[in-house]
Amino acid sequence: MDLSRGRPYLAIPGPSVMPEEVLRAMHRGAPNIYEGALMEMTYGLLPDLKMVARTQHEVAIYIANGHGVWEAALANVLAPGDKILVPATGRFGFGWGGMAEGLGAEPKYVDFGRRNSIDVEKIASELDADKNHEIKAVLAVHVDTSSSAKSDIAALRYAMDATGHPALLMVDCIASLGCDQFEMDAWGVDVMVAACQKGLMVPPGVGFVFFNEKAAEVRKVLPRVSSYWDWSGRAQPEMYYQLFCGTAPTHHLFGLRAALDMIKDEGLENVWARHEVLAKAIWAASEAWGAGGPFELNIADPAARSHAVTALRIGAPYGTALRRWTQDKAGLTLGIGLGMATEDDPGSDGFFRFGHMGHVNAQMILGLLATVQSGMVALDIPHGSGGIEAASAVLARA
Ligand SMILES: *Cc1c(COP(=O)(O)O)cnc(C)c1O
């Protein structure tokens, strides 16, 4: 029996569901890039991007995915031979650090495993031990999308400040921006990177680097920065084309305009609150199912869980089997287990993830959870009862 025909739901942690408003805004012919509406609209995006990042500082827009802005941010503050500290809470810290290595920097990884957020005291003691201040930057990931661990960035800044070490605090908010609370200025973040295809609900293709004065000073004294990645001209362009080092990503900008309008209309704090309630509904169902079977949230501590993505453990081969069932039988695509391979489970078949970032509401999450429960019944995966009731209660109380 195939029950998948109907509107599919792509519940992976990026790209996220695209709103009709975004799609409609993008559905148009090529605009004039030399004058008129597009230029005016783009300059108006900058204050709204800063609003979402909670910063008064600068932002540079790149035609790039998350990997592109990882490199853009690093290219503006690191020179070959520079030492950096990389707390890793899953796969993405290693990814960003690896990119820094490619640029000639020397990362030191502090691995917190796949089930924990950053222990800020460990980072502070690494900085304390660096008496000559050779470490130029700490590269932190706010929400690691593979483990769904969320780290306390304000606490990290506090611990760094207590050591008196001048290293820059650079944060990857690619999975968390527009989903989990993030306060660039209040939390003292020097550089932040994000992309458009997760909480910002736009197809992949534009990314952002936010930076403060301290980071701008570091940029100024670097002997050279590749002109395409250089953020100086992009943040303060004299000519519109400088903002993009060439042709603007016209349709993405129209889509982004529509997405930012939706966020402004709802209110950023309401966007965060919606993600929090939906995440709590997922946790409640997961805990009920886990009471009678192998279903388990990857992150035990609720304070260290993302509100945008949830990594789950269920044991091989159930993770992959369940994903296949929900997609083929019910039209629901779940995220694969990422970075979780072990000797016993080289294909990460015991893992999967829910993406619940951006354009997601209560009925979608209830549908997702009930579909997962149906899959567990169909596949004879043991699980506790009351998962849907527990999730409904969370939503009803909100
Ligand atoms: C998605 C993601 C990336 C990579 O972004 P791409 O657009 O796929 O290059 C990096 N870091 C985090 C935390 C992410 O969620």
PDBQT file of the ligand as one rigid body, heavy atoms in Angstrom, charges set to zero:
ROOT
HETATM    1  C1  LIG A 401      24.425  22.847   7.047  1.00  0.00    +0.000 C 
HETATM    2  C2  LIG A 401      25.562  23.222   7.927  1.00  0.00    +0.000 A 
HETATM    3  C3  LIG A 401      26.828  23.534   7.429  1.00  0.00    +0.000 A 
HETATM    4  C4  LIG A 401      27.179  23.411   5.976  1.00  0.00    +0.000 C 
HETATM    5  O1  LIG A 401      26.379  24.209   5.175  1.00  0.00    +0.000 OA
HETATM    6  P1  LIG A 401      26.340  23.904   3.600  1.00  0.00    +0.000 P 
HETATM    7  O2  LIG A 401      25.414  24.936   3.099  1.00  0.00    +0.000 OA
HETATM    8  O3  LIG A 401      25.836  22.517   3.446  1.00  0.00    +0.000 OA
HETATM    9  O4  LIG A 401      27.728  24.058   3.087  1.00  0.00    +0.000 OA
HETATM   10  C5  LIG A 401      27.800  23.930   8.314  1.00  0.00    +0.000 A 
HETATM   11  N1  LIG A 401      27.562  24.018   9.631  1.00  0.00    +0.000 NA
HETATM   12  C6  LIG A 401      26.358  23.718  10.160  1.00  0.00    +0.000 A 
HETATM   13  C7  LIG A 401      26.158  23.821  11.625  1.00  0.00    +0.000 C 
HETATM   14  C8  LIG A 401      25.324  23.302   9.319  1.00  0.00    +0.000 A 
HETATM   15  O5  LIG A 401      24.137  22.989   9.835  1.00  0.00    +0.000 OA
ENDROOT
TORSDOF 0
